[in-house]
Amino acid sequence: MGRRIERDEDVRRTPEIDPLLGETVDPRRKPVTRFTLKGNGRVPARLKFGLNIGHPAARDLASNVCFNAKVPNLKLLDKPGTFKWAPILNKGGSAMMFSNLSPVVGGFREANVTPNVWRESDCVPLERKIIIPDNGCYWLNASADPEIAEWLQGGTGWVTAQSDKPFLDGYYTEDRGFGIVGADHLF
């Protein structure tokens, strides 16, 4: 913090987030971590964040979801919305997290989001309407939602999400509970 980084200096760091959150993290709280870096007009050339999502069990094969930094861009503030999508394998552990995280220091606005669940059998969506507060998130657990389970009829599908704000993002996971987790950022 506050230290000048020399051009040839290797400054890769892997911070442990768990100690910052406390000894135990209640999974129902679904914590989100936000890093804000002030560069005084200068932005690092490469700033990446990796989110390891795992479920230690008989096997321990986690997924790493990599995110770029959200560099402030005034033109994004005028963008009328965002579209994202993610697959649903529907094998017992399909979930996705939608976020409305902006780089605006004083905050931005809540996002009105329409996540539609599509199934393979037809082109009729199951539509939802949600509001995600500024710097907030919404979890859609397709496997635990009886309406979605009935809608998918045991098959695979996908979710599309349209937002009226420019900062919709997130990731999805496929976790069947035996230690192998699939995950990626929303497309």
ABEGO torsion letter per residue (X at the ends): XGBBBBAABBABBBBBAAAAAEABBBAAAGBBBBBBBBAGGBBBABBBBBBBBBBBBABBBBBBBBBBBBBBBAAAAABAEBBBBBBBAGAGABBBBBBBBBABAAEBBBBBBBBBBBBAABABBBBBBBBBBBGBBBBBBAAABAAAAAAAGGBBBBBBBBBABAABBEBBBBBAGAGBBBBBBBX
